[in-house]
């Protein structure tokens, strides 16, 4: 190990000790108190606190106290999201294996439809995401499932920010026609994408929730297997209920 190795490890350990001490004071604590509680020299504590403040892990209050910063909250939120996804990933894998079709999970976050998870495999390849889902909600079953569940104002807001680009000759590009078809879907609560996003691929999706966050669960398959869509729909509906329960449990 190089000469700098142990020193670097010691600095990381000291920084973690400081973060633990800061977390014990939700209303803030001054550097002198934090140095005393961690057994660090005051100069060392000051130096590490300045670095942690600069990187957003700690925030310095006007009165000189230190509290945890926003970046740690972001890390916590990301970790929680990963833990929730780990709960439902086996369910998506079961869908993939049962139908030899790639399984997808999306969420509607900050006004955008975003892919949270894709579970595919050699016998269940994912659709080529040649256009991002954020710009193709009108052309994918996953996106249309979300749009179908939104209230009128949220739909109008989404459509005002996302032109309905013609991705294939089958894509619906007229907003009133899109809304009409969403509200009269013959497979409701499921919706389909019949080669509207990518020629040669069809998809079916149903709504799910993570707490109050709307999302969708769906699978894609080759267009020559379109006859299986109704069978898959019957499997997706109860599966979506299990996914919603898994995503809504408190961690």
C-alpha distance (Angstrom), angle and dihedral (degrees) to the residues before:
residue distance angle dihedral
X1 . . .
X2 3.78 . .
X3 3.79 121.0 .
X4 3.81 89.7 -105.1
X5 3.80 93.8 54.4
X6 3.81 102.1 83.2
X7 3.81 91.0 39.6
X8 3.79 91.1 54.4
X9 3.80 92.2 47.6
X10 3.80 90.4 49.1
X11 3.81 90.7 51.2
X12 3.79 91.4 51.7
X13 3.80 91.0 48.7
X14 3.81 91.1 50.0
X15 3.81 91.0 48.7
X16 3.81 90.7 53.0
X17 3.81 90.7 49.2
X18 3.79 89.1 52.4
X19 3.80 91.8 49.3
X20 3.81 90.1 51.4
X21 3.78 90.1 50.4
X22 3.81 92.7 47.6
X23 3.82 90.9 49.5
X24 3.81 89.3 57.3
X25 3.82 89.9 62.9
X26 3.83 109.2 57.8
X27 3.82 89.9 174.4
X28 3.79 92.8 50.4
X29 3.79 136.2 -98.4
X30 3.84 130.6 -138.1
X31 3.77 122.1 -112.3
X32 3.81 93.0 -108.3
X33 3.80 92.2 57.9
X34 3.80 92.5 45.3
X35 3.81 90.8 49.4
X36 3.81 90.4 50.6
X37 3.81 93.7 48.0
X38 3.80 93.2 48.9
X39 3.79 96.4 40.2
X40 3.80 91.4 -123.2
X41 3.80 125.5 142.1
X42 3.80 108.7 -101.7
X43 3.84 92.0 -119.0
X44 3.81 90.8 53.0
X45 3.80 91.9 48.2
X46 3.81 91.1 50.2
X47 3.81 92.0 49.5
X48 3.82 93.9 49.1
X49 3.80 92.6 44.2
X50 3.79 91.2 52.7
X51 3.81 89.7 52.1
X52 3.80 92.7 47.4
X53 3.81 91.0 48.5
X54 3.80 91.1 49.5
X55 3.82 91.3 52.3
X56 3.81 94.0 45.8
X57 3.80 98.3 -113.0
X58 3.82 92.3 112.0
X59 3.81 130.8 29.1
X60 3.80 125.2 -150.9
X61 3.80 115.5 -138.2
X62 3.79 124.8 -141.7
X63 3.80 90.0 -106.9
X64 3.81 91.5 57.2
X65 3.80 96.4 -102.4
X66 3.81 123.3 129.3
X67 3.82 128.0 -132.2
X68 3.79 133.6 173.1
X69 3.81 114.1 -76.2
X70 3.78 133.9 -128.1
X71 3.79 94.1 -101.3
X72 3.79 91.6 67.1
X73 3.80 89.4 51.9
X74 3.79 88.6 52.5
X75 3.79 90.4 51.4
X76 3.80 90.0 49.2
X77 3.79 92.1 50.2
X78 3.81 91.7 48.2
X79 3.79 91.1 48.5
X80 3.80 91.2 49.8
X81 3.80 90.7 50.3
X82 3.79 91.3 51.1
X83 3.80 90.5 49.2
X84 3.82 91.1 51.9
X85 3.80 91.9 49.0
X86 3.80 90.5 50.3
X87 3.81 87.7 60.3
X88 3.79 94.6 57.1
X89 3.81 100.6 33.5
X90 3.84 92.6 88.9
X91 3.81 88.9 54.2
X92 3.80 90.9 53.1
X93 3.80 89.7 46.9
X94 3.81 89.6 52.8
X95 3.81 90.1 53.8
X96 3.79 90.4 49.5
X97 3.78 92.7 50.5
X98 3.81 95.5 44.1
X99 3.80 95.5 51.7
X100 3.82 101.8 22.0
X101 3.79 86.1 -124.3
X102 3.79 132.3 124.2
X103 3.82 113.3 -104.7
X104 3.81 124.0 -144.4
X105 3.79 137.8 -167.0
X106 3.81 123.1 -164.3
X107 3.81 136.4 177.7
X108 3.79 133.3 -156.8
X109 3.80 103.1 -128.1
X110 3.81 128.6 166.8
X111 3.78 90.8 -11.3
X112 3.82 94.9 -51.8
X113 3.80 134.3 104.3
X114 3.80 105.9 -129.6
X115 3.78 132.6 -177.0
X116 3.81 109.9 -122.2
X117 3.80 100.5 175.8
X118 3.80 140.8 5.8
X119 3.80 121.4 -170.1
X120 3.79 112.1 -169.2
X121 3.78 139.0 144.1
X122 3.82 145.0 -175.0
X123 3.82 91.6 -72.2
X124 3.80 92.8 37.9
X125 3.81 108.7 44.1
X126 3.79 119.3 -174.3
X127 3.77 120.6 -116.4
X128 3.80 113.2 -95.2
X129 3.83 102.5 -98.2
X130 3.78 92.7 -145.2
X131 3.81 90.8 153.1
X132 3.81 118.4 38.5
X133 3.80 115.7 -109.3
X134 3.81 89.6 -123.6
X135 3.81 88.0 68.1
X136 3.79 97.5 35.9
X137 3.79 105.8 52.4
X138 3.80 90.3 122.6
X139 3.81 92.5 55.5
X140 3.82 103.0 44.8
X141 3.77 129.3 71.4
X142 3.80 88.3 -133.6
X143 3.78 92.1 55.1
X144 3.78 94.8 41.4
X145 3.80 90.0 51.0
X146 3.80 88.8 58.6
X147 3.80 92.9 44.8
X148 3.79 91.0 50.3
X149 3.82 90.8 57.7
X150 3.81 97.4 45.3
X151 3.79 120.6 98.1
X152 3.80 119.0 -110.8
X153 3.80 95.6 -96.5
X154 3.81 93.1 50.0
X155 3.80 90.9 48.0
X156 3.80 91.7 50.9
X157 3.79 90.5 48.1
X158 3.80 92.1 51.2
X159 3.79 94.4 46.1
X160 3.80 91.7 47.3
X161 3.80 89.1 59.4
X162 3.81 99.3 39.4
X163 3.80 120.7 56.8
X164 3.80 113.0 -145.9
X165 3.78 98.3 -115.9
X166 3.79 117.8 -164.6
X167 3.80 101.7 -118.3
X168 3.82 94.2 169.5
X169 3.81 133.8 2.4
X170 3.83 86.8 -94.9
X171 3.83 97.3 55.0
X172 3.80 115.8 117.3
X173 3.80 106.1 -126.7
X174 3.82 101.6 169.8
X175 3.86 111.9 86.3
X176 3.85 97.2 -147.4
X177 3.80 90.3 50.9
X178 3.80 91.4 48.1
X179 3.81 92.0 51.4
X180 3.81 91.7 45.8
X181 3.78 91.7 53.8
X182 3.79 92.7 45.5
X183 3.79 91.5 53.8
X184 3.81 93.3 46.4
X185 3.79 100.6 40.9
X186 3.84 106.9 156.0
X187 3.82 90.0 -147.6
X188 3.83 96.3 48.5
X189 2.97 131.6 -169.4
X190 3.80 78.9 31.1
X191 3.80 123.1 64.2
X192 3.77 129.7 -163.6
X193 3.78 139.9 -143.2
X194 3.80 108.2 -149.7
X195 3.81 101.8 -166.9
X196 3.81 89.5 -50.8
X197 3.81 94.4 127.2
X198 3.79 100.3 30.5
X199 3.80 130.0 6.6
X200 3.77 111.1 -115.8
X201 3.82 94.6 27.3
X202 3.81 131.2 92.2
X203 3.79 127.6 -174.6
X204 3.80 139.5 -170.3
X205 3.82 125.4 -161.7
X206 3.80 141.3 176.9
X207 3.82 131.6 -163.4
X208 3.81 124.6 -92.9
X209 3.80 133.5 176.8
X210 3.78 135.7 -143.4
X211 3.77 100.1 -161.2
X212 3.80 102.6 -56.5
X213 3.80 93.9 -19.6
X214 3.80 114.1 107.4
X215 3.77 120.2 -138.9
X216 3.78 142.7 149.7
X217 3.79 138.9 -119.9
X218 3.78 120.5 -152.8
X219 3.77 149.4 146.8
X220 3.80 132.8 -137.0
X221 3.79 127.7 -148.7
X222 3.78 141.7 166.1
X223 3.78 115.0 -70.8
X224 3.81 91.2 -120.4
X225 3.84 87.4 67.5
X226 3.81 93.9 56.2
X227 3.81 91.0 120.8
X228 3.82 88.5 73.2
X229 3.81 95.1 60.8
X230 3.82 94.7 94.5
X231 3.80 91.3 48.6
X232 3.79 90.8 49.3
X233 3.82 90.7 47.8
X234 3.80 90.4 57.4
X235 3.79 89.3 53.1
X236 3.80 95.4 43.2
X237 3.81 97.1 56.2
X238 3.84 97.8 62.4
X239 3.81 90.2 35.9
X240 3.81 89.8 56.3
X241 3.80 89.5 54.3
X242 3.82 90.5 54.2
X243 3.80 91.1 47.1
X244 3.81 90.8 50.8
X245 3.81 91.0 51.2
X246 3.81 90.9 48.6
X247 3.79 92.9 48.8
X248 3.79 94.1 46.0
X249 3.80 99.0 52.5
X250 3.79 115.0 107.5
X251 3.80 116.8 -108.0
